[in-house]
């Protein structure tokens, strides 16, 4: 009986799908996903849409933090730039959404390049503080550049239209979001089978050593910022179309912390982890809301406590995962899988 | 004196007063960083916690000030112990990103806890000093500012004496200098870590009380103020107590001046962002601040 993987060539080692089972599982999953809007209520569709957007954002942040080891607390600023750039390109320049989102993502990538410049000189904690400062400066500009962003009054975004069909309902925007989420996941998976991806990982593991071995640190660190902010730009563009109105309040420091929590709870340096983390962090408030609703009969004040309960559960989850499961949900998933593949002879 | 000069002096004086509070918060931050290389990204929540607990003891439980203050400090020290023991000790030696995130984590727990217990409304803070300003020459100075500044200076002086002359203070400096050597000389490093957290939560609480009485109220925006610690410690150097003190006052003055002069031109809010602009500039020019220890990267 075959037991474990026997890989005798680099080709088979690098293959994404080892056997037919994951391909079938993936196809079934995608078909099920495509059918979801026919059955799901608007509430759950909205949750799914937010998960889809969060997955793109978390993938981008994981490329930067989890794979390249450059700590950034400025992801909310990237999202904000992506969202506002998309909205402004569509309302002021009149671009259709299929041009506005890529152009906005490229603008965000350029912004990420500037954002990443401190990383050439700073690392670890100093870089974290620099990105924190950059976050505040960016949000300041967004709030006060009222002629462009309408500041705290909110910027309306017209619905995206495909062949004259406005994507104005949750079910329609669902397809747009997942039409971008799935390729984003695929591209990320493949990124780490290339030279660039390996360079990122080398920089994370020990940047001075990577430099000595011939990885151009400047180039790849900036590239990590560019790729990461490109993803954030796409996610921001989708956010603009999903919420259809943009406030600076949607991009506070807490959003950046949420995204960091996603990749930590999901698993640093893991693509599956980014997805798990995005699902976890998006579902957490919803689950609390449902719990509170079911508790209102017994304990009428439950609803008012959701916000604070979310803060507490979120903080405890972060502390728990960092202390007991630093590789996150992705690691738990791998453990569960390897337990069942050889079941009942797990040991 | 011209009116403009008075305006500037006023900005400088209130800047010094607020800057003193920043110094206190930065002192807590620097102590933790020096002793255990932990960067606390939740300094604001510690301040918020202190302000809320002191509000609860003074106004909600109506204890006299003599009882309320020590009680508040005791609660703060307890919080410091819980954080150090429960959250940070398991993470000794983990990568920086874990330590940063765990401080965000406990900050979130503190925020949620405070929100759950006392709600998020603005609370009037007890008026500890008369609001009537007195005049130094032509410049009006409010007593709150004066007393907060005096209080901060006394505290900072006491701390520098503590570090200089007391055995515990010397043990803490030794640990900051070199953990292994300190440990082999018989200093309990764990104890120093715990103590530095206790002192940090203690001074943050005092900062919370002072900020509460300067602003006349406690609300959750105090937590955002805590992030001003970063410009301060970057300016002064992450591991320098003297740097924290000087940096605090400098940032306080700078944000007030920039707010006073640039707000009319740029349309408000400059005060909030100016310290961070300074932060970026300093990081690019002199990442270890004016008094910090320069690290050398080795493979």
HADDOCK unambig.tbl for C-alpha pairs under 7 A between the chains (distance, minus, plus):
assign (segid A and resid 71 and name CA) (segid B and resid 97 and name CA) 6.66 0.50 0.50
assign (segid A and resid 118 and name CA) (segid B and resid 284 and name CA) 6.74 0.50 0.50
assign (segid A and resid 124 and name CA) (segid B and resid 96 and name CA) 6.58 0.50 0.50
assign (segid A and resid 125 and name CA) (segid B and resid 96 and name CA) 6.80 0.50 0.50
assign (segid A and resid 130 and name CA) (segid B and resid 280 and name CA) 6.04 0.50 0.50
assign (segid A and resid 133 and name CA) (segid B and resid 276 and name CA) 4.99 0.50 0.50
assign (segid A and resid 133 and name CA) (segid B and resid 279 and name CA) 6.96 0.50 0.50
assign (segid A and resid 133 and name CA) (segid B and resid 280 and name CA) 6.67 0.50 0.50
assign (segid A and resid 136 and name CA) (segid B and resid 273 and name CA) 6.46 0.50 0.50
assign (segid A and resid 137 and name CA) (segid B and resid 273 and name CA) 6.03 0.50 0.50
assign (segid A and resid 140 and name CA) (segid B and resid 273 and name CA) 6.79 0.50 0.50
assign (segid A and resid 208 and name CA) (segid B and resid 299 and name CA) 5.93 0.50 0.50
assign (segid A and resid 209 and name CA) (segid B and resid 299 and name CA) 6.19 0.50 0.50
assign (segid A and resid 305 and name CA) (segid B and resid 116 and name CA) 6.34 0.50 0.50
assign (segid A and resid 308 and name CA) (segid B and resid 112 and name CA) 4.07 0.50 0.50
assign (segid A and resid 308 and name CA) (segid B and resid 113 and name CA) 6.70 0.50 0.50
assign (segid A and resid 308 and name CA) (segid B and resid 115 and name CA) 5.71 0.50 0.50
assign (segid A and resid 308 and name CA) (segid B and resid 116 and name CA) 5.63 0.50 0.50
assign (segid A and resid 309 and name CA) (segid B and resid 112 and name CA) 6.22 0.50 0.50
assign (segid A and resid 311 and name CA) (segid B and resid 108 and name CA) 5.27 0.50 0.50
assign (segid A and resid 311 and name CA) (segid B and resid 109 and name CA) 5.82 0.50 0.50
assign (segid A and resid 311 and name CA) (segid B and resid 111 and name CA) 6.90 0.50 0.50
assign (segid A and resid 311 and name CA) (segid B and resid 112 and name CA) 4.82 0.50 0.50
assign (segid A and resid 312 and name CA) (segid B and resid 108 and name CA) 6.18 0.50 0.50
assign (segid A and resid 312 and name CA) (segid B and resid 109 and name CA) 4.23 0.50 0.50
assign (segid A and resid 312 and name CA) (segid B and resid 112 and name CA) 5.06 0.50 0.50
assign (segid A and resid 312 and name CA) (segid B and resid 113 and name CA) 6.72 0.50 0.50
assign (segid A and resid 315 and name CA) (segid B and resid 105 and name CA) 3.92 0.50 0.50
assign (segid A and resid 315 and name CA) (segid B and resid 106 and name CA) 5.64 0.50 0.50
assign (segid A and resid 315 and name CA) (segid B and resid 108 and name CA) 5.15 0.50 0.50
assign (segid A and resid 315 and name CA) (segid B and resid 109 and name CA) 5.06 0.50 0.50
assign (segid A and resid 316 and name CA) (segid B and resid 105 and name CA) 6.59 0.50 0.50
assign (segid A and resid 316 and name CA) (segid B and resid 109 and name CA) 6.77 0.50 0.50
assign (segid A and resid 318 and name CA) (segid B and resid 102 and name CA) 6.54 0.50 0.50
assign (segid A and resid 318 and name CA) (segid B and resid 105 and name CA) 5.63 0.50 0.50
assign (segid A and resid 319 and name CA) (segid B and resid 87 and name CA) 6.93 0.50 0.50
assign (segid A and resid 319 and name CA) (segid B and resid 102 and name CA) 5.50 0.50 0.50
assign (segid A and resid 319 and name CA) (segid B and resid 105 and name CA) 5.92 0.50 0.50
assign (segid A and resid 322 and name CA) (segid B and resid 98 and name CA) 6.34 0.50 0.50
assign (segid A and resid 323 and name CA) (segid B and resid 90 and name CA) 6.38 0.50 0.50
assign (segid A and resid 323 and name CA) (segid B and resid 91 and name CA) 6.58 0.50 0.50
